[in-house]
Amino acid sequence: MILTRVRGWGYKPMKSNELLFVHTGTVIEDDSLTLGQLCRACGTHADWVISLVEESIIEPSGEEMRHWRFSGASLVRVRSALRLQRDLGINLAGIALALDLMEELESLRAQIKTGNI
């Protein structure tokens, strides 16, 4: 389930048809997206998402492509990957490296914030 912040009211669940309009939000791993839903939410083609899977940038659950399910974290990674390619012209290998480094940086910042470093 993906939640969006509602001013003055807290959070509310997003419907799958509203995902295209989400730019920020809190990702909760209770729900999953099909390949088609992920593509619509990110405004991209299935070929692009399949390339991200082949490069291990995102990892679906399910053995066959028609059974693939993607987490909310995959939604965030695909959107970030699209921005890296569009804005900076980075190729898939560079996207994989950049996303991994960004996640590591986020993890280190969280550890510093909680005093675990």
OpenMM code with the backbone's topology and positions (N, CA, C; nanometers):
from openmm import Vec3, app, unit

residues = "MET ILE LEU THR ARG VAL ARG GLY TRP GLY TYR LYS PRO MET LYS SER ASN GLU LEU LEU PHE VAL HIS THR GLY THR VAL ILE GLU ASP ASP SER LEU THR LEU GLY GLN LEU CYS ARG ALA CYS GLY THR HIS ALA ASP TRP VAL ILE SER LEU VAL GLU GLU SER ILE ILE GLU PRO SER GLY GLU GLU MET ARG HIS TRP ARG PHE SER GLY ALA SER LEU VAL ARG VAL ARG SER ALA LEU ARG LEU GLN ARG ASP LEU GLY ILE ASN LEU ALA GLY ILE ALA LEU ALA LEU ASP LEU MET GLU GLU LEU GLU SER LEU ARG ALA GLN ILE LYS THR GLY ASN ILE".split()
positions = [
    Vec3(0.0852, -0.1165, 0.0000),
    Vec3(0.0000, 0.0000, 0.0000),
    Vec3(0.0896, 0.1226, 0.0000),
    Vec3(0.0520, 0.2215, -0.0747),
    Vec3(0.1241, 0.3469, -0.0782),
    Vec3(0.0332, 0.4520, -0.0178),
    Vec3(0.0905, 0.5253, 0.0771),
    Vec3(0.0137, 0.6284, 0.1455),
    Vec3(0.0582, 0.7641, 0.0975),
    Vec3(-0.0346, 0.8551, 0.0907),
    Vec3(-0.0015, 0.9926, 0.0589),
    Vec3(-0.0464, 1.0809, 0.1747),
    Vec3(0.0275, 1.1852, 0.1980),
    Vec3(-0.0037, 1.2751, 0.3083),
    Vec3(-0.1161, 1.3690, 0.2677),
    Vec3(-0.2157, 1.3779, 0.3540),
    Vec3(-0.3280, 1.4683, 0.3331),
    Vec3(-0.3135, 1.5803, 0.4351),
    Vec3(-0.3021, 1.7019, 0.3864),
    Vec3(-0.2755, 1.8163, 0.4744),
    Vec3(-0.3792, 1.8234, 0.5864),
    Vec3(-0.3298, 1.8207, 0.7098),
    Vec3(-0.4159, 1.8340, 0.8258),
    Vec3(-0.4889, 1.7073, 0.8659),
    Vec3(-0.4770, 1.6000, 0.7862),
    Vec3(-0.5522, 1.4780, 0.8155),
    Vec3(-0.4639, 1.3557, 0.8335),
    Vec3(-0.3358, 1.3657, 0.8099),
    Vec3(-0.2485, 1.2490, 0.8219),
    Vec3(-0.2267, 1.1846, 0.6859),
    Vec3(-0.2442, 1.0527, 0.6797),
    Vec3(-0.2173, 0.9788, 0.5565),
    Vec3(-0.3412, 0.9041, 0.5102),
    Vec3(-0.3504, 0.8804, 0.3796),
    Vec3(-0.4591, 0.7994, 0.3243),
    Vec3(-0.4007, 0.7065, 0.2185),
    Vec3(-0.4605, 0.5882, 0.2007),
    Vec3(-0.4118, 0.4952, 0.0987),
    Vec3(-0.4388, 0.5487, -0.0415),
    Vec3(-0.3448, 0.5209, -0.1319),
    Vec3(-0.3619, 0.5602, -0.2712),
    Vec3(-0.4249, 0.4448, -0.3482),
    Vec3(-0.5094, 0.4764, -0.4432),
    Vec3(-0.5635, 0.3775, -0.5358),
    Vec3(-0.4627, 0.3602, -0.6490),
    Vec3(-0.4625, 0.2424, -0.7115),
    Vec3(-0.3638, 0.2167, -0.8159),
    Vec3(-0.3747, 0.3147, -0.9320),
    Vec3(-0.4934, 0.3667, -0.9612),
    Vec3(-0.5065, 0.4627, -1.0712),
    Vec3(-0.4563, 0.6015, -1.0331),
    Vec3(-0.4272, 0.6256, -0.9067),
    Vec3(-0.3749, 0.7548, -0.8623),
    Vec3(-0.2228, 0.7563, -0.8550),
    Vec3(-0.1582, 0.6417, -0.8766),
    Vec3(-0.0140, 0.6323, -0.8575),
    Vec3(0.0644, 0.7217, -0.9517),
    Vec3(0.0124, 0.7485, -1.0703),
    Vec3(0.0831, 0.8319, -1.1658),
    Vec3(0.1103, 0.9703, -1.1089),
    Vec3(0.0240, 1.0170, -1.0214),
    Vec3(0.0348, 1.1524, -0.9696),
    Vec3(0.1169, 1.1622, -0.8416),
    Vec3(0.1663, 1.0506, -0.7908),
    Vec3(0.2430, 1.0513, -0.6668),
    Vec3(0.3870, 1.0898, -0.6969),
    Vec3(0.4367, 1.1901, -0.6286),
    Vec3(0.5765, 1.2287, -0.6415),
    Vec3(0.6518, 1.1961, -0.5134),
    Vec3(0.5851, 1.2047, -0.4025),
    Vec3(0.6448, 1.1672, -0.2749),
    Vec3(0.5398, 1.0909, -0.1980),
    Vec3(0.5837, 1.0168, -0.1031),
    Vec3(0.4888, 0.9418, -0.0221),
    Vec3(0.5616, 0.8428, 0.0654),
    Vec3(0.4870, 0.7744, 0.1468),
    Vec3(0.5414, 0.6721, 0.2334),
    Vec3(0.5062, 0.5374, 0.1728),
    Vec3(0.6061, 0.4539, 0.1527),
    Vec3(0.5845, 0.3240, 0.0914),
    Vec3(0.5687, 0.2203, 0.2008),
    Vec3(0.4609, 0.1449, 0.1947),
    Vec3(0.4368, 0.0365, 0.2878),
    Vec3(0.4307, -0.0911, 0.2066),
    Vec3(0.5021, -0.1934, 0.2492),
    Vec3(0.5181, -0.3137, 0.1691),
    Vec3(0.4026, -0.4122, 0.1806),
    Vec3(0.2810, -0.3690, 0.2078),
    Vec3(0.1672, -0.4593, 0.2162),
    Vec3(0.1111, -0.4960, 0.0799),
    Vec3(0.1354, -0.4163, -0.0191),
    Vec3(0.0729, -0.4326, -0.1488),
    Vec3(0.1809, -0.4466, -0.2545),
    Vec3(0.1436, -0.4951, -0.3714),
    Vec3(0.2387, -0.5063, -0.4807),
    Vec3(0.1722, -0.4604, -0.6097),
    Vec3(0.2552, -0.4296, -0.7073),
    Vec3(0.2088, -0.3803, -0.8358),
    Vec3(0.2434, -0.4803, -0.9444),
    Vec3(0.1548, -0.4946, -1.0413),
    Vec3(0.1870, -0.5747, -1.1586),
    Vec3(0.2804, -0.4929, -1.2479),
    Vec3(0.3338, -0.5572, -1.3506),
    Vec3(0.4194, -0.4868, -1.4457),
    Vec3(0.3420, -0.3720, -1.5112),
    Vec3(0.2192, -0.3968, -1.5508),
    Vec3(0.1385, -0.2922, -1.6132),
    Vec3(0.1112, -0.1759, -1.5202),
    Vec3(0.0776, -0.2055, -1.3948),
    Vec3(0.0517, -0.0989, -1.2981),
    Vec3(0.1767, -0.0168, -1.2726),
    Vec3(0.2920, -0.0840, -1.2607),
    Vec3(0.4174, -0.0135, -1.2386),
    Vec3(0.4484, 0.0778, -1.3573),
    Vec3(0.4290, 0.0266, -1.4779),
    Vec3(0.4548, 0.1077, -1.5977),
    Vec3(0.3639, 0.2304, -1.6027),
    Vec3(0.2359, 0.2115, -1.5740),
    Vec3(0.1422, 0.3252, -1.5743),
    Vec3(0.1780, 0.4258, -1.4649),
    Vec3(0.2137, 0.3762, -1.3478),
    Vec3(0.2469, 0.4660, -1.2368),
    Vec3(0.3713, 0.5489, -1.2649),
    Vec3(0.4621, 0.4929, -1.3454),
    Vec3(0.5870, 0.5636, -1.3753),
    Vec3(0.5848, 0.6326, -1.5107),
    Vec3(0.4800, 0.6059, -1.5897),
    Vec3(0.4719, 0.6670, -1.7212),
    Vec3(0.5792, 0.6157, -1.8157),
    Vec3(0.6078, 0.4865, -1.8112),
    Vec3(0.7122, 0.4289, -1.8952),
    Vec3(0.6632, 0.3004, -1.9599),
    Vec3(0.7440, 0.2472, -2.0494),
    Vec3(0.7102, 0.1246, -2.1212),
    Vec3(0.7640, 0.0024, -2.0470),
    Vec3(0.7011, -0.1113, -2.0723),
    Vec3(0.7426, -0.2365, -2.0093),
    Vec3(0.8872, -0.2716, -2.0443),
    Vec3(0.9314, -0.2405, -2.1656),
    Vec3(1.0689, -0.2715, -2.2061),
    Vec3(1.1708, -0.2062, -2.1133),
    Vec3(1.1424, -0.0832, -2.0718),
    Vec3(1.2326, -0.0112, -1.9809),
    Vec3(1.2377, -0.0820, -1.8461),
    Vec3(1.1230, -0.1184, -1.7923),
    Vec3(1.1175, -0.1869, -1.6628),
    Vec3(1.1864, -0.3224, -1.6723),
    Vec3(1.1657, -0.3941, -1.7816),
    Vec3(1.2319, -0.5238, -1.8007),
    Vec3(1.3836, -0.5052, -1.8038),
    Vec3(1.4312, -0.3978, -1.8655),
    Vec3(1.5751, -0.3681, -1.8657),
    Vec3(1.6262, -0.3447, -1.7241),
    Vec3(1.5461, -0.2770, -1.6422),
    Vec3(1.5864, -0.2543, -1.5027),
    Vec3(1.5939, -0.3860, -1.4259),
    Vec3(1.5031, -0.4768, -1.4537),
    Vec3(1.5061, -0.6094, -1.3903),
    Vec3(1.6307, -0.6847, -1.4358),
    Vec3(1.6598, -0.6826, -1.5650),
    Vec3(1.7765, -0.7523, -1.6190),
    Vec3(1.9067, -0.6993, -1.5599),
    Vec3(1.9111, -0.5717, -1.5266),
    Vec3(2.0306, -0.5108, -1.4658),
    Vec3(2.0302, -0.5208, -1.3134),
    Vec3(1.9296, -0.5881, -1.2577),
    Vec3(1.9141, -0.6054, -1.1121),
    Vec3(1.8970, -0.4727, -1.0393),
    Vec3(1.8413, -0.3744, -1.1073),
    Vec3(1.8120, -0.2462, -1.0441),
    Vec3(1.6866, -0.2599, -0.9591),
    Vec3(1.5914, -0.3376, -1.0090),
    Vec3(1.4738, -0.3751, -0.9307),
    Vec3(1.4575, -0.5261, -0.9400),
    Vec3(1.3927, -0.5833, -0.8391),
    Vec3(1.3733, -0.7281, -0.8359),
    Vec3(1.2270, -0.7597, -0.8082),
    Vec3(1.1588, -0.8158, -0.9083),
    Vec3(1.0189, -0.8533, -0.8868),
    Vec3(1.0101, -0.9866, -0.8135),
    Vec3(0.8970, -1.0095, -0.7505),
    Vec3(0.8699, -1.1438, -0.7015),
    Vec3(0.7941, -1.2146, -0.8130),
    Vec3(0.8039, -1.3454, -0.8177),
    Vec3(0.7404, -1.4221, -0.9244),
    Vec3(0.8432, -1.4672, -1.0260),
    Vec3(0.8280, -1.5908, -1.0715),
    Vec3(0.9251, -1.6483, -1.1647),
    Vec3(0.9056, -1.5992, -1.3075),
    Vec3(0.7838, -1.6028, -1.3565),
    Vec3(0.7571, -1.5651, -1.4946),
    Vec3(0.7104, -1.4202, -1.5006),
    Vec3(0.7398, -1.3563, -1.6125),
    Vec3(0.7074, -1.2151, -1.6274),
    Vec3(0.5590, -1.1872, -1.6032),
    Vec3(0.4717, -1.2743, -1.6466),
    Vec3(0.3283, -1.2490, -1.6276),
    Vec3(0.2861, -1.2595, -1.4817),
    Vec3(0.3722, -1.3173, -1.3971),
    Vec3(0.3442, -1.3300, -1.2539),
    Vec3(0.4253, -1.2315, -1.1695),
    Vec3(0.5030, -1.1468, -1.2351),
    Vec3(0.5846, -1.0516, -1.1613),
    Vec3(0.4982, -0.9589, -1.0780),
    Vec3(0.5468, -0.9298, -0.9564),
    Vec3(0.4870, -0.8301, -0.8687),
    Vec3(0.6008, -0.7439, -0.8159),
    Vec3(0.5746, -0.6138, -0.8110),
    Vec3(0.6772, -0.5185, -0.7700),
    Vec3(0.6350, -0.4483, -0.6420),
    Vec3(0.7316, -0.4236, -0.5567),
    Vec3(0.7065, -0.3565, -0.4285),
    Vec3(0.6978, -0.2056, -0.4492),
    Vec3(0.6543, -0.1380, -0.3440),
    Vec3(0.6536, 0.0077, -0.3461),
    Vec3(0.7937, 0.0645, -0.3609),
    Vec3(0.8919, -0.0059, -0.3053),
    Vec3(1.0310, 0.0381, -0.3201),
    Vec3(1.0736, 0.0334, -0.4669),
    Vec3(1.0216, -0.0633, -0.5419),
    Vec3(1.0517, -0.0703, -0.6855),
    Vec3(0.9954, 0.0518, -0.7574),
    Vec3(0.8766, 0.0949, -0.7174),
    Vec3(0.8166, 0.2146, -0.7751),
    Vec3(0.9085, 0.3349, -0.7562),
    Vec3(0.9602, 0.3502, -0.6369),
    Vec3(1.0512, 0.4615, -0.6063),
    Vec3(1.1785, 0.4501, -0.6897),
    Vec3(1.2353, 0.3289, -0.6982),
    Vec3(1.3596, 0.3089, -0.7747),
    Vec3(1.3382, 0.3343, -0.9241),
    Vec3(1.2261, 0.2894, -0.9801),
    Vec3(1.2012, 0.3115, -1.1227),
    Vec3(1.1891, 0.4604, -1.1506),
    Vec3(1.1167, 0.5314, -1.0673),
    Vec3(1.1027, 0.6764, -1.0882),
    Vec3(1.2367, 0.7473, -1.0750),
    Vec3(1.3175, 0.7059, -0.9786),
    Vec3(1.4518, 0.7646, -0.9647),
    Vec3(1.5376, 0.7321, -1.0859),
    Vec3(1.5290, 0.6088, -1.1342),
    Vec3(1.6053, 0.5679, -1.2527),
    Vec3(1.5657, 0.6509, -1.3740),
    Vec3(1.4376, 0.6728, -1.3908),
    Vec3(1.3907, 0.7550, -1.5022),
    Vec3(1.4455, 0.8968, -1.4943),
    Vec3(1.4463, 0.9537, -1.3746),
    Vec3(1.5001, 1.0893, -1.3578),
    Vec3(1.6499, 1.0932, -1.3879),
    Vec3(1.7242, 0.9921, -1.3409),
    Vec3(1.8685, 0.9882, -1.3664),
    Vec3(1.8973, 0.9799, -1.5160),
    Vec3(1.8204, 0.8992, -1.5858),
    Vec3(1.8419, 0.8870, -1.7300),
    Vec3(1.8001, 1.0148, -1.8023),
    Vec3(1.6831, 1.0665, -1.7691),
    Vec3(1.6306, 1.1854, -1.8373),
    Vec3(1.7144, 1.3101, -1.8078),
    Vec3(1.7440, 1.3332, -1.6814),
    Vec3(1.8094, 1.4580, -1.6424),
    Vec3(1.9607, 1.4566, -1.6623),
    Vec3(2.0220, 1.3391, -1.6408),
    Vec3(2.1685, 1.3326, -1.6460),
    Vec3(2.2222, 1.2454, -1.7586),
    Vec3(2.1347, 1.1750, -1.8297),
    Vec3(2.1792, 1.0912, -1.9405),
    Vec3(2.2587, 0.9687, -1.8970),
    Vec3(2.2341, 0.9205, -1.7766),
    Vec3(2.3092, 0.8071, -1.7224),
    Vec3(2.2555, 0.6766, -1.7814),
    Vec3(2.3471, 0.5838, -1.8166),
    Vec3(2.3068, 0.4541, -1.8691),
    Vec3(2.2660, 0.3607, -1.7540),
    Vec3(2.2203, 0.2395, -1.7886),
    Vec3(2.1677, 0.1480, -1.6865),
    Vec3(2.2707, 0.1096, -1.5811),
    Vec3(2.3941, 0.0848, -1.6212),
    Vec3(2.4983, 0.0495, -1.5235),
    Vec3(2.5227, 0.1662, -1.4275),
    Vec3(2.5247, 0.2864, -1.4810),
    Vec3(2.5425, 0.4053, -1.3979),
    Vec3(2.4241, 0.4285, -1.3061),
    Vec3(2.3036, 0.4000, -1.3557),
    Vec3(2.1832, 0.4133, -1.2736),
    Vec3(2.1892, 0.3177, -1.1557),
    Vec3(2.2288, 0.1922, -1.1825),
    Vec3(2.2399, 0.0929, -1.0751),
    Vec3(2.3370, 0.1407, -0.9679),
    Vec3(2.4520, 0.1895, -1.0097),
    Vec3(2.5524, 0.2380, -0.9152),
    Vec3(2.5017, 0.3602, -0.8386),
    Vec3(2.4429, 0.4557, -0.9093),
    Vec3(2.3939, 0.5773, -0.8444),
    Vec3(2.2855, 0.5461, -0.7412),
    Vec3(2.1903, 0.4580, -0.7763),
    Vec3(2.0839, 0.4238, -0.6823),
    Vec3(2.1387, 0.3519, -0.5589),
    Vec3(2.2338, 0.2615, -0.5789),
    Vec3(2.2944, 0.1923, -0.4648),
    Vec3(2.3673, 0.2909, -0.3734),
    Vec3(2.4405, 0.3840, -0.4324),
    Vec3(2.5119, 0.4841, -0.3523),
    Vec3(2.4151, 0.5782, -0.2799),
    Vec3(2.3050, 0.6141, -0.3461),
    Vec3(2.2060, 0.7006, -0.2826),
    Vec3(2.1416, 0.6297, -0.1634),
    Vec3(2.1131, 0.5003, -0.1773),
    Vec3(2.0554, 0.4244, -0.0662),
    Vec3(2.1544, 0.4107, 0.0490),
    Vec3(2.2812, 0.3897, 0.0164),
    Vec3(2.3846, 0.3806, 0.1201),
    Vec3(2.3966, 0.5131, 0.1952),
    Vec3(2.3947, 0.6228, 0.1226),
    Vec3(2.4008, 0.7552, 0.1841),
    Vec3(2.2819, 0.7775, 0.2767),
    Vec3(2.1628, 0.7398, 0.2317),
    Vec3(2.0427, 0.7527, 0.3137),
    Vec3(2.0538, 0.6688, 0.4406),
    Vec3(2.1062, 0.5492, 0.4276),
    Vec3(2.1241, 0.4615, 0.5431),
    Vec3(2.2231, 0.5213, 0.6431),
    Vec3(2.3335, 0.5741, 0.5931),
    Vec3(2.4336, 0.6362, 0.6813),
    Vec3(2.3764, 0.7591, 0.7517),
    Vec3(2.2998, 0.8383, 0.6806),
    Vec3(2.2374, 0.9548, 0.7431),
    Vec3(2.1405, 0.9138, 0.8539),
    Vec3(2.0655, 0.8072, 0.8298),
    Vec3(1.9728, 0.7577, 0.9323),
    Vec3(2.0489, 0.7075, 1.0546),
    Vec3(2.1615, 0.6411, 1.0326),
    Vec3(2.2424, 0.5922, 1.1445),
    Vec3(2.3012, 0.7079, 1.2243),
    Vec3(2.3469, 0.8103, 1.1565),
    Vec3(2.4002, 0.9280, 1.2254),
    Vec3(2.2908, 0.9947, 1.3068),
    Vec3(2.1716, 1.0061, 1.2478),
    Vec3(2.0608, 1.0714, 1.3136),
    Vec3(2.0194, 0.9994, 1.4414),
    Vec3(2.0246, 0.8666, 1.4385),
    Vec3(1.9874, 0.7878, 1.5565),
    Vec3(2.1032, 0.7641, 1.6518),
    Vec3(2.2231, 0.8093, 1.6125),
    Vec3(2.3394, 0.7939, 1.6998),
    Vec3(2.4032, 0.6565, 1.6943),
    Vec3(2.3772, 0.5791, 1.5898),
    Vec3(2.4347, 0.4455, 1.5785),
    Vec3(2.5711, 0.4439, 1.5114),
    Vec3(2.6276, 0.5611, 1.4853),
    Vec3(2.7630, 0.5666, 1.4269),
    Vec3(2.8533, 0.6396, 1.5228),
] * unit.nanometer
topology = app.Topology()
chain = topology.addChain("A")
for resn in residues:
    res = topology.addResidue(resn, chain)
    for name in ("N", "CA", "C"):
        topology.addAtom(name, app.Element.getBySymbol(name[0]), res)
